[in-house]
Amino acid sequence: MGTGTVSKMPKIKRRQFLAGAMAAGPAAALAATTKSAGAVEAARPSVPATPQTAGDTQAPSALPRLTTNGKVGGDFMVDCLKSLNIDYVVSCPGSTFRGLQESIINYGMNSKPEFITCLHEEISVAMGHGYAKIAGKPLASLVHGVVGTQHAAMAIYNCYCDQAPQIVLAGNVGQGTMRRPGVEWAHSAHDQATIVRDYVKWDDQATNLQDFAEGLVRAYDLSTTSPMGPVFVVADADQQEEEIEHEKLFIPKLRKRSQPTGDAVALAEAAKMLVAAENPVIIAGRVTRTAAGPKLVAQLAETLQAAVIDDRARMSMANRHPLNHTERRQAAIRGADVVLALEPYDLYGMLNTVSDLIGRPSQPIIRPGTKVIVLGTTDTQIKPNITLYARYTSADLGITGDAESSLPLLIQAIEKEVTPQRRTALATRGQKLKEQSAGFMKAVYQQAALAWNASPVSTARTCAEVWEQLKTVGGEYTMSSEANFLSEWPYRLWNMDKHYNSMGRSVGGGVGYTCSASLGAALANKEHGRITVSLNGDGDLMMSPGVLWTAAHHKIPILYVVHNNRAYHQETMHLQRIAQRNQRGIDRAHIGTTIDNPNIDFATLAKSMGVYAQGPIDNPADLGPAITRALEVVKRGEPALIDVVSQPR
Amino acid sequence: MSRIVWMLGVGVLSGVVGLSAALAQNAPSGNVANGKKLYETVGCFQCHGYVGQGGAAGPKLIDPTPYPAFIVQLRAPRQVMPPYTERVLTDQQVADIYAHVKTFPMPPDPASITILK
């Protein structure tokens, strides 16, 4: 750790090209074999001079140094990673970070951080994304210079959109004179972060090891401060590989930083509006960062006796809580006179409908005169190019502060505002809301029964069968996938009351997120003994099927249930819509969107990579036993996959 | 301006008359087998499911509305359902689809399903 001492920075020896030894040819080889190993470095056999030709400006090279004797830069980089408590480095190997990788596995002995091998950088970074949402802290992903960064780009984008922390390290051979001919020139850049700068929170490309240390710690600090996001740090190959000589390097201590909280005056104003409201509604966006998140949202709702709509960007409120009115989302928002939006990432979309018709007509959901309060930091970290920020939407009060950190202060302010008379009115309102929510499950079960015995298997049946087995683990599970393509059945049928029971969406919508982020979540869950279940789209899994090999190789327990509707079904519906709009070819929307003919055999695919698998299952009666067998494998600490031939939604 | 308003009024009136005629119609006889084929090729199942169970993308069709309302919704749908105009689906084809939709089985009573408790 840092001593506060400013280090001297003497010249680091340069690597010397092997070209000199190659030019020496057999004479040098013969000379080397007659000398002892210890004398190799000191030997300087004569080297025939390279003939000087006109225009040749290179001096003949001395013989290369073949070994190092002490600590190398990569070792120091590992010290930096350890100082930040980084448990894993996820990576597809690449030569631009060979030095750091060797340091991880030999100097660091492949422990905290442990090197997790992935078969594509998109898998690496998506794993980091999912890991952070469950572990509550980032890991490091390590990507090959330029090409690895490009492979990782979509996953970095999803991570950025979802405001999840991650340290993305990229290799680079910064000095031109150090690049081998050919591939190292294609895999290096002066400013590699340009590739991803639009969707990382910060980036750094250090000029020396001390710079690297300070940059990495700053990167971690920024990544984990609300609004969170991935950061991109270049690890120069020379810095990794060179021996550290005569340098006094130190690693600054990470600041213990609090999350930003809302201004007390603004929170008091919000409290007044909410307590005075006849029908306040809370819309919970990306609120939850820790176990406190759902508890605070529930406490807020109970203090106000207000309905909560969970936007499902994270697990923001227990789904069976009587004040959780997500089942009647539109009706609840329409009836509100005050809306409190917590960490919304698309406030316009929360308060308006936008129909996918010609002209994209839009209608407000809220009534005229409804007051809107926004609490969060989500929309304070935006960049101009990518239009993630959605439409600018008016609010009567905007409070800048991390929602989870600000909620205790808001709750206190509300409690101060509530008079005994007002408390009676709130209790009456709360009672009505509870009576309404008592009828939700009956309607849910009636809908779930609709295609109960159908083949292909209904999504309700699949989710109900999984839950039947999962409920025996006492809530120690994570649903790591999104549920909108499954008609939200897990949120409606399962019992979710812990912050890790679901981890929300990618937000960026880059397909391929689910299978890899799920494995990252499973990696985080491993130490807790939790079951991770991914209800995974077939198209998503085919974007990164190599994730299955990583799961098997590293023995990461996870249950993949493939929602195999044999299509990029969203796109099939889009094409259908346009064909109907144009009044032609309405029976041709399958062209370019379906994944059939041949049908992919996901069970065989998984088995080929060492994953226990069953399927394809198209008889719903076979599902229960299949899930039982698969969960036994997962509980033993290994991955499993079930291929379910499914209804479209 | 008054001529335009008059023309618009005639257009609306024609539409209303046409719709009224449709509303007055009983379901014509339809071919179930062809209706199933159409249901699966022209995209109905994408949103409504193979057995009309519905979901997040579209409402259920099990135990459908009477035919006159069915064809009105098909031709000039409310909300975001894309339209199936006469150019792409004839009245007979609509009748075939309706005949198939009428065959969707009623669901079991959820109270009889052990795991739905």
Interface residues (C-beta under 8 A of the other chain):
Chain A: S355 D356 L357 Y445 Q446 Q447 A448 A449 L450 A451 W452 N453 A454 P456 S458 T459 A460 A464 E465 W467 E468 N484 F485 S487 E488 H569 T572 M573 Q576 R577 Q580 R581 Q583 R584 I586 D587 A589 Q647 P648 R649
Chain B: T41 V42 G43 F45 Q46 C47 G49 Y50 V51 G52 Q53 G54 G55 A56 A57 K60 I62 Q79 V80 P82 P83 Y84 T85 R87 V88 L89 P107 P108 D109 P110 I113 I115 L116
